[in-house]
Amino acid sequence: MNIQIKKVVLVFLMATGGLSLLLRRRLAGFLLVLAGVGWMAVAFRCPHCRKYLGKDYIPGKYCPHCGEKIDQ
């Protein structure tokens, strides 16, 4: 899965969770925000060293931890 799709999924989960919190659907909102945070922690990892890249990572750059080029 490419990085753009991962970011769209993250934004969707966080926005839906925030909207649910505003509409007083507290449990649903909390779970969606939690799912977004979990998705960010799992999806944005270096394929070489498996360390977290950060949400602002740009494809074609190098991993800040191991220095390997990431093409995804």
N, C-alpha and C positions, 0 to 999 in steps of 0.2 A: 504494500500500500504506500503510495507516495506521500510526501510531507504535506501537500496542499489538502488532500483528503483528510489526513489526520487533524489538521488545523480546523477544517470545517466541522468535523465531528466534535472537537473540543469546544468550539464556539457555540455550536448547537446545544450541547449538554449544559454548558454554563449559562447561556441565555435562557433556556427553558427552565432551568432551576431557579434563576433569579426571578423570572416572571411568576413562577409558582409561589415563591416566597412572598412576592407583592400581592398575590391574589389570596393570601392566607391559606395556601395549601402547604403548610410548613413541612410536613413529613416528606411529601413528594419533592418539594423544592430542595430540601436538605439532601435527599438521596441523589437527585440529579447533579447537584453541585459536587457532592462527594464522588459520583461516577466520573465527572469531568476531571477532577483532580487525579483520580486513579488512572484515567486514560492518559493524562499528560505524563504521569510518572512512568507508565509502561510503554507508551508509543514512541516517545522521543528519546531513544537510546541509540548509542553508537553500535553498529553491527559488529564491530571488531572487539571492543573492550566491554560493551554492555553498560557503560556509564551514561548517566543522564546528560543530554545535550543542551537542554534549556528550550523554552518555548519560542525563543526568537532565533532559533537556528535557521540558517539559509543553506539549501542544498548546494553541493559543489564545493563546500568549504572543508576544512579539516577539523577533526575531533580535537577539542581543547585538552583532552586528557591523554590520548595516546598518539595523536598527530597523524593518524591515517586519514586519507581522503575519503569522504562519504559522498557517494553518487546518487543516493536515493532522493 
